[in-house]
Amino acid sequence: MSSNLPVGHHLDSADPAALLAHRLNRHTFWCGQSGSGKTYALGVLLEQVLLHTELPIVVLDPNSDFTKLGAVRDDAPAAEAAELGDRTVRVLRPGASDDPLTVRFVDMDIRSRAAILQLDPVRDADEFNTMIRSAAAGIPEVGEALVDWLRKSDDERFQRIAVRLENLGVADWNLWAWGGRDVTDVVAERADATVVDLGSFGTPEELQAAALAVLDDLWARRDERIGRLVVIDEAHNLCMPNPSTPLEKLLTDRIVQIAAEGRKYGIWLLLSTQRPSKVHPNALSQCDNLGLMKMSSARDLAELAQVFGYAPQALLDRSPSFAQGQVLFAGGFTPNAQIVQVAARLTREGGSDVAVPLR
């Protein structure tokens, strides 16, 4: 297989355009305003990663846009369709019977469990310490069984945690594995692509907790130095400039930490969003690759020019006039900055716009 990833053709010359596969070992920032074709174009890149590399992809997918990454289109060229058909794409969905998206609460990092329960290690010192001790206490998984177990304890601190679980509704989340396999087990199996469908949860907290479980586990396994492309779609939902809740803060901190230190361990981020100003600047500044689609906001373009000094200003200035599916690629994964019209998708799109009803 070629080390180049064909993604379309040059806008100005119609010559084939490609990205350098080996330079995906740097973090990538992918952005474009609504209607620019951002998700479609990102799908084109991920298809080429599947075709030309053995790099496992993990997609944190809050809008269910990549859930059909394993479904090849009927009109895809035969050779590429056959290659993609040989790839293993796992899609984890809440409530699914085959590949459910679940998390074992008792196996989560202690700080993550505390954040879910909104426990502060200083303000709530007793309950926080109880969480630490509970890891060795043989407690059951989250749910009615855990609440009952905590309530029956002679320790008043366990009883207070039971009340907190009920008051926050955490015991009723559709996320918990009940002691069975969870999302980290599937990610560890290193399918060609693992799509974590976060879009079907009932609360933002469940979405954030599931994403945090994946990222915590990848970070805990970092010394394995297994290269992975971790795609965080709609990154502004998970890596905020000003997180407010304990769960948002911990999730943002983990992504910023991976952005700062993960590259040497083979955890390579691809952050996709509509607005660069909505992503934490300490994650944004660590990205050495840029994919920019149509962006009309002068403020956003000025910020991009400041952060991504390797992107030529003359090409950035063309972004407001981009048609759907046109991308400025700059940085390490392209020999020279280039504007590309992306190729047609080989797999089906997941999410779709709501149609206007006609009379």
C-alpha positions in Angstrom: 0.0 0.0 0.0 1.1 3.6 -0.7 2.2 5.8 2.2 0.2 8.6 0.6 -3.5 9.0 1.4 -5.4 10.1 -1.8 -8.1 12.5 -0.6 -9.3 14.3 -3.8 -7.8 16.7 -6.3 -6.1 20.1 -6.1 -8.6 22.9 -6.5 -6.4 25.0 -8.7 -4.9 22.3 -11.0 -7.2 19.3 -10.8 -4.1 17.1 -10.1 -4.6 14.3 -7.6 -4.1 15.4 -4.0 -2.8 13.3 -1.1 -1.7 13.5 2.5 1.3 11.8 4.1 0.1 8.8 6.2 3.3 8.7 8.3 2.7 12.3 9.5 -0.5 11.4 11.2 1.8 10.8 14.2 1.1 14.4 15.1 -2.1 15.9 16.4 -4.5 17.3 13.8 -7.1 20.1 14.0 -10.0 19.8 11.6 -12.5 22.6 11.4 -15.2 24.2 9.2 -18.5 26.0 9.8 -21.9 24.3 9.6 -22.6 23.2 6.0 -19.0 23.2 4.9 -18.9 19.4 4.5 -16.6 18.9 7.5 -18.0 15.5 8.6 -18.1 14.2 5.0 -14.6 15.2 4.3 -13.3 13.8 7.5 -14.9 10.5 6.5 -12.9 10.6 3.3 -9.7 10.8 5.3 -10.7 8.0 7.7 -11.5 5.7 4.8 -8.0 6.3 3.3 -6.4 5.6 6.7 -8.4 2.3 6.8 -7.2 1.5 3.2 -3.6 2.4 3.4 -2.5 1.9 7.1 -2.7 -0.5 10.0 -3.3 2.4 12.4 -6.2 1.7 14.7 -8.8 4.4 14.7 -10.9 5.3 17.7 -13.8 7.7 17.0 -15.6 9.5 19.8 -18.8 10.3 17.9 -21.3 12.6 19.7 -23.6 13.0 16.7 -23.5 9.4 15.5 -22.0 10.7 12.2 -19.5 7.8 11.8 -21.6 4.8 12.8 -21.7 3.6 9.2 -18.0 3.8 8.6 -18.0 0.0 8.0 -20.9 0.1 5.5 -19.4 0.4 1.9 -21.5 2.2 -0.6 -22.9 0.2 -3.5 -21.2 2.6 -6.1 -17.7 2.4 -4.5 -15.0 1.1 -6.8 -14.7 -2.7 -6.6 -11.1 -2.9 -5.5 -11.5 -0.4 -2.7 -14.8 -1.8 -1.7 -13.1 -5.2 -1.3 -10.3 -3.8 0.7 -12.7 -1.9 3.0 -14.8 -5.1 3.3 -11.8 -6.8 4.9 -11.4 -4.2 7.6 -12.9 -4.6 11.1 -15.1 -1.7 12.2 -16.7 -2.0 15.6 -19.6 0.4 16.4 -20.5 0.6 20.1 -24.0 2.0 20.8 -25.9 2.4 24.1 -28.4 -0.4 24.5 -27.1 -2.4 21.5 -27.4 -6.2 21.9 -24.2 -7.0 20.0 -21.7 -4.2 20.8 -23.3 -2.2 23.7 -21.5 1.0 24.8 -21.0 0.4 28.5 -18.6 1.3 31.2 -17.6 -0.4 34.5 -17.9 2.3 37.1 -15.8 0.4 39.7 -12.9 0.2 37.2 -12.9 3.9 36.3 -10.1 6.1 37.6 -10.8 7.3 41.1 -10.9 10.9 40.0 -13.3 10.1 37.3 -15.7 8.3 39.6 -15.5 11.3 42.0 -16.2 13.7 39.2 -19.3 11.8 38.2 -20.5 12.0 41.8 -19.4 15.6 42.0 -17.1 14.8 45.0 -14.4 17.3 45.8 -11.3 15.7 47.4 -11.0 18.5 49.9 -14.6 19.7 50.5 -15.9 16.2 50.5 -12.9 14.5 52.0 -14.7 11.8 53.9 -16.8 10.6 50.9 -13.8 10.9 48.6 -11.7 8.7 50.9 -14.6 6.3 51.0 -14.4 6.0 47.2 -10.8 5.2 47.5 -11.4 2.5 50.0 -14.4 1.1 48.1 -12.1 -0.2 45.4 -10.9 -2.9 47.7 -14.3 -3.5 49.3 -15.8 -5.8 46.7 -18.7 -3.4 45.9 -21.0 -4.4 43.1 -21.4 -2.4 39.8 -23.5 0.8 39.7 -27.3 0.4 39.8 -29.9 -0.7 42.3 -27.5 -3.4 43.6 -24.8 -0.9 44.5 -27.3 1.6 46.1 -28.7 -1.2 48.2 -25.2 -2.4 49.2 -24.2 1.1 50.2 -27.4 1.7 52.1 -27.0 -1.5 54.1 -23.5 -0.6 55.1 -22.8 0.3 58.8 -20.5 3.1 57.5 -22.4 6.4 57.3 -20.1 7.6 54.5 -21.2 4.7 52.3 -24.8 5.6 53.0 -24.1 9.2 52.0 -22.7 8.0 48.7 -25.9 6.0 48.1 -27.9 9.1 48.6 -25.6 11.0 46.2 -26.0 8.3 43.6 -29.8 8.5 43.8 -30.0 12.3 43.9 -27.8 12.7 40.9 -29.6 9.9 39.0 -26.3 8.2 38.3 -27.6 4.8 39.2 -30.2 5.1 36.5 -27.8 5.8 33.6 -27.9 3.5 30.6 -24.1 3.5 30.6 -23.1 0.9 33.2 -21.8 -2.5 32.3 -23.1 -4.3 35.4 -19.8 -6.1 35.7 -19.7 -7.2 32.0 -17.4 -6.2 29.2 -17.1 -2.4 28.7 -15.9 0.0 26.0 -12.2 -0.2 27.1 -12.2 -3.9 26.5 -13.3 -3.4 22.9 -10.9 -0.5 22.3 -8.0 -2.7 23.6 -8.8 -5.3 21.0 -7.5 -2.8 18.3 -10.1 -3.2 15.6 -9.2 -1.3 12.4 -11.8 1.3 13.6 -13.8 1.5 16.8 -16.7 4.0 16.7 -17.9 5.0 20.1 -21.5 6.3 19.4 -22.0 8.9 22.1 -25.0 10.4 20.4 -27.7 8.2 21.9 -27.3 8.9 25.6 -30.0 10.6 27.5 -27.8 13.1 29.3 -24.6 15.0 28.5 -23.0 13.6 31.7 -23.3 10.0 30.3 -21.7 11.1 27.0 -18.9 12.8 28.9 -18.4 9.9 31.3 -18.1 7.4 28.4 -15.6 9.5 26.6 -13.6 10.0 29.8 -13.5 6.2 30.4 -12.0 5.7 26.9 -9.4 8.5 27.2 -8.4 7.5 30.8 -7.9 3.9 29.7 -5.8 4.9 26.7 -3.7 7.1 28.9 -3.3 4.4 31.5 -2.0 2.1 28.8 0.3 4.7 27.2 3.5 2.8 28.0 2.3 0.1 25.6 3.2 2.7 22.9 0.6 1.4 20.4 -0.1 4.0 17.8 -3.7 5.1 17.6 -5.6 7.8 15.8 -8.1 9.2 18.3 -10.8 11.2 16.5 -12.8 13.5 18.7 -15.7 14.8 16.7 -17.4 18.0 17.8 -14.5 18.5 20.1 -16.0 21.6 21.7 -18.4 19.3 23.6 -15.5 17.5 25.3 -12.6 20.0 25.4 -14.0 23.3 26.5 -12.1 26.5 27.1 -14.1 27.1 30.3 -15.4 23.8 31.7 -17.8 24.3 34.6 -18.7 20.9 36.1 -16.2 18.5 37.7 -16.8 16.0 34.8 -16.2 18.7 32.1 -13.0 19.9 33.9 -11.6 16.4 34.2 -12.4 15.5 30.6 -10.9 18.7 29.3 -7.8 18.2 31.5 -7.3 14.7 30.1 -7.6 15.8 26.5 -5.2 18.7 27.1 -2.7 16.3 28.8 -2.9 13.9 25.8 -2.4 16.8 23.4 0.7 17.9 25.4 2.3 14.5 26.1 0.4 11.8 24.1 2.3 12.1 20.9 5.4 10.3 22.2 3.3 7.4 23.4 1.4 7.0 20.1 -1.9 8.6 21.1 -2.5 11.0 18.2 -5.5 13.2 18.4 -7.7 14.5 15.6 -9.9 17.3 17.0 -12.8 18.3 14.8 -15.1 21.3 15.4 -17.0 24.1 13.9 -15.3 26.9 16.0 -11.7 26.9 17.1 -12.5 29.4 19.8 -14.7 26.8 21.5 -11.8 24.3 21.9 -9.4 24.7 24.8 -6.4 26.7 23.5 -3.8 24.3 25.2 -5.2 21.5 23.0 -5.4 23.6 19.9 -1.9 24.8 20.1 -0.5 21.3 20.1 -1.8 20.4 16.6 0.8 20.2 13.9 -1.7 19.4 11.1 -4.6 21.6 9.9 -7.6 20.8 7.8 -9.6 24.0 7.3 -12.9 24.1 5.4 -15.2 27.1 4.8 -14.9 29.6 7.7 -16.6 33.0 7.4 -15.8 34.3 10.8 -13.0 36.9 10.7 -12.3 36.3 14.4 -11.9 32.6 13.9 -9.6 33.0 10.9 -7.5 35.5 12.8 -7.1 33.0 15.6 -6.2 30.2 13.2 -3.6 32.4 11.6 -2.1 33.1 15.0 -2.1 29.5 16.2 -1.2 27.8 12.9 1.6 30.0 11.6 2.5 27.3 9.1 -0.7 27.9 7.1 -0.1 30.6 4.4 -2.2 33.7 5.0 -3.1 34.0 1.4 -4.7 30.5 1.5 -6.4 31.1 4.8 -8.0 34.2 3.3 -9.7 32.0 0.7 -11.6 30.0 3.3 -14.7 32.2 3.3 -15.2 31.4 -0.4 -14.8 27.7 -0.2 -17.5 25.6 -1.6 -18.8 22.5 0.2 -16.1 19.8 0.4 -13.1 22.1 -0.2 -10.3 21.9 2.4 -7.1 23.8 3.0 -4.5 21.3 4.2 -1.4 22.6 5.9 1.3 21.3 8.3 3.3 18.2 8.6 0.9 15.8 6.8 1.1 17.7 3.5 4.4 18.4 1.6 3.1 21.9 0.8 0.0 23.7 1.8 -2.8 22.9 -0.6 -6.5 23.5 -1.3 -8.3 20.3 -2.1 -11.7 19.3 -3.4 -12.3 16.0 -1.5 -13.2 12.8 -3.3 -16.5 11.0 -3.0 -17.1 8.9 0.0 -16.6 5.1 -0.2 -18.7 4.4 2.9 -22.1 5.6 4.0 -22.6 8.7 6.1 -24.1 8.2 9.5 -26.1 11.3 10.6 -28.2 13.4 8.2 -29.9 16.7 8.2 -33.6 17.0 8.9 -35.5 17.6 5.7 -37.9 20.4 5.2 -41.4 19.0 4.8 -43.0 19.9 1.6 -46.8 20.2 0.9 
